[in-house]
């Protein structure tokens, strides 16, 4: 994963006023457990205007779906519902020739009450003069428990240790 790519995308999201929350491995790192991650997992506010603005930014950076649909189709709530119900999709994977080392996964549904999660988010500096919005530690643990893959279980173990040591 390329730090410069992430910074560029987050800077653009912030400039456009896009409401997003970073989840996954990058959020694990933001909460204090250093580990490798290969992609950027993003929970978007799926309100159509917000989703379309985010898709425009990603498309302008060369990102396109790894599946045979157009990037704009992600903004269609009925189509996303079909992907979940009939294809068992959880994430919408994006890839860019220009940013080959940084894949992006957009959550197809809002796995959390977005308004509540956004109000409780962790805002942290990821570069000089650049802040990013991350899911809270409690929400990250919830998402990790829901996924329950071996790496998620390992993340949970370390994140709970961090949580227990926090005031």
C-alpha positions in Angstrom: 0.0 0.0 0.0 1.4 3.4 -1.0 1.2 6.1 1.7 1.2 8.8 -0.9 -1.8 7.3 -2.7 -3.8 7.2 0.6 -2.9 10.7 1.4 -3.9 11.9 -2.0 -7.3 10.2 -1.8 -8.0 11.4 1.7 -6.9 14.9 0.9 -9.4 14.9 -2.1 -12.2 13.4 0.0 -11.6 16.1 2.7 -11.5 18.9 0.1 -14.8 17.7 -1.5 -16.5 17.3 1.9 -17.0 13.6 1.4 -18.2 11.7 4.5 -16.2 8.5 5.0 -14.7 6.3 7.7 -11.6 4.3 7.2 -11.9 0.7 8.6 -9.8 -2.4 8.2 -6.0 -2.6 8.6 -5.3 1.1 8.3 -7.8 1.8 11.1 -6.0 -0.9 13.2 -2.8 1.0 12.7 -4.4 4.3 13.6 -5.6 2.8 16.8 -2.1 1.8 17.8 -1.4 -1.7 16.5 1.3 -1.6 13.8 0.8 -4.3 11.2 0.9 -4.6 7.4 -2.2 -3.9 5.3 -2.5 -4.2 1.5 -5.6 -2.1 0.9 -7.8 0.7 2.1 -11.2 -0.2 3.5 -13.7 2.6 3.4 -17.2 3.0 4.8 -18.9 5.7 2.9 -22.0 7.7 3.9 -24.1 6.0 1.1 -26.3 9.1 0.6 -26.3 9.3 -3.2 -24.6 12.7 -3.6 -21.9 11.7 -1.1 -21.3 8.3 -2.8 -21.2 9.9 -6.3 -18.6 12.5 -5.2 -16.5 9.8 -3.7 -16.7 7.7 -6.8 -15.8 10.8 -9.0 -12.6 11.3 -6.9 -11.7 7.6 -7.1 -12.4 7.5 -10.8 -10.2 10.6 -11.4 -7.4 8.7 -9.6 -7.8 5.9 -12.1 -9.7 3.5 -9.9 -12.2 1.1 -11.5 -14.1 -1.9 -10.2 -12.4 -5.3 -10.3 -15.8 -6.7 -11.2 -17.6 -6.2 -14.6 -19.7 -3.1 -13.7 -19.1 0.6 -14.0 -17.9 2.5 -11.0 -21.0 4.7 -11.1 -23.2 1.7 -10.5 -22.0 1.6 -6.9 -24.2 4.6 -6.2 -27.4 2.7 -7.1 -28.8 1.4 -3.8 -31.0 -1.2 -5.5 -28.1 -2.6 -7.4 -25.9 -2.7 -4.2 -28.8 -4.6 -2.4 -28.8 -7.1 -5.3 -25.0 -7.6 -5.0 -25.5 -8.4 -1.3 -28.5 -10.6 -1.6 -27.6 -12.5 -4.8 -23.8 -12.4 -5.0 -23.0 -12.3 -1.2 -20.8 -9.3 -1.8 -19.6 -7.3 1.2 -17.1 -5.0 -0.4 -16.8 -3.3 -3.8 -13.2 -3.8 -4.8 -11.4 -1.1 -6.8 -8.1 -1.2 -8.6 -6.0 1.4 -10.4 -3.3 1.0 -13.0 -1.8 4.2 -11.7 -1.9 3.1 -8.0 -1.2 -0.6 -8.4 0.0 -1.1 -4.9 -3.1 0.4 -3.3 -6.4 -1.4 -3.7 -9.5 0.1 -2.3 -12.5 -1.8 -0.9 -15.8 0.2 -0.4 -18.3 -1.4 2.0 -21.4 -2.1 -0.1 -23.7 -1.4 2.9 -23.2 0.8 5.9 -22.2 -1.9 8.4 -22.7 0.6 11.2 -25.2 3.3 11.9 -23.3 5.9 9.9 -24.5 9.0 11.7 -23.6 7.5 15.1 -20.3 6.1 13.9 -19.3 9.4 12.2 -20.1 11.3 15.4 -17.8 8.9 17.4 -15.1 8.7 14.8 -11.4 9.0 15.5 -9.9 12.0 13.7 -6.2 11.7 13.4 -3.3 13.2 11.5 -1.9 10.9 8.8 0.5 13.5 7.3 1.5 17.1 8.0 -1.7 19.2 7.7 -3.8 16.1 6.8 -6.4 14.5 9.0 -8.4 11.4 8.2 -11.6 10.0 9.7 -11.4 6.4 11.1 -14.0 4.2 12.8 -13.8 4.4 16.5 -12.1 1.6 18.4 -15.4 0.1 19.5 -16.7 0.1 15.9 -13.5 -1.3 14.6 -13.8 -4.2 17.2 -17.4 -4.7 16.1 -16.4 -4.9 12.4 -13.5 -7.3 13.2 -15.8 -9.6 15.2 -18.3 -9.6 12.3 -15.6 -10.6 9.8 -13.9 -13.1 12.2 -11.1 -14.1 9.8 -7.9 -15.3 11.4 -6.2 -11.9 10.9 -9.3 -10.2 12.3 -9.1 -12.4 15.4 -5.5 -11.4 15.8 -6.3 -7.7 15.4 -9.1 -8.1 18.0 -6.6 -9.6 20.5 -4.2 -6.7 20.1 -6.9 -4.0 20.0 -8.5 -5.2 23.2 -5.1 -5.0 24.9 -4.9 -1.4 23.7 -8.4 -0.7 24.8 -7.8 -2.2 28.3 -4.7 0.1 28.7 -6.6 3.2 27.7 -8.1 5.5 30.4 
